[in-house]
Amino acid sequence: MRALGENLTSTRQRGFAENLIREHIELLLSDEQKVGADSVFFSKVKEELQYIPAQLKVLEYWQEKAVFAQADG
């Protein structure tokens, strides 16, 4: 248990859990911005948590049927 007034930031975890699904989004420099550069590299600047609510779908089962001409008699 923490004492009142204890600094909570000392144990704060940075970023989100590594086991979460991640989408890598690259923010690219324009060709103009890269003119004269010896090299380019990527640096993580931000993480966002995106919530996607449960998705439902209806499964429709369709059965193929055959129609035959009725025999006279």
Residue, then its C-alpha position, 0 to 999 in steps of 0.5 A: m500500500r502506498a503512503l499518502g503523498e508518495n510519488l506515483t510517477s516513480t513506478r509509472q510504466r511508459g507506453f502500452a503493454e507489448n502484447l497488444i496488437r500494434e499498427h506501425i504508422e510511418l510519418l514520412l518526410s517529403d522529398e523536399q525535406k530530405v534534400g541534402a540529408d546524409s541518411v534518414f531514420f524513424s523515431k517513435v513519437k507517439e502511441e495511441l490506444q484505439y478502442i474498437p468495440a465488439q463487432l457483430k455479424v449475421l451469418e445467413y445460411w442459404q440452402e440450394k434447392a432444385v425445381f423439377a417439372q411436374a410429371d403429368g398423370 
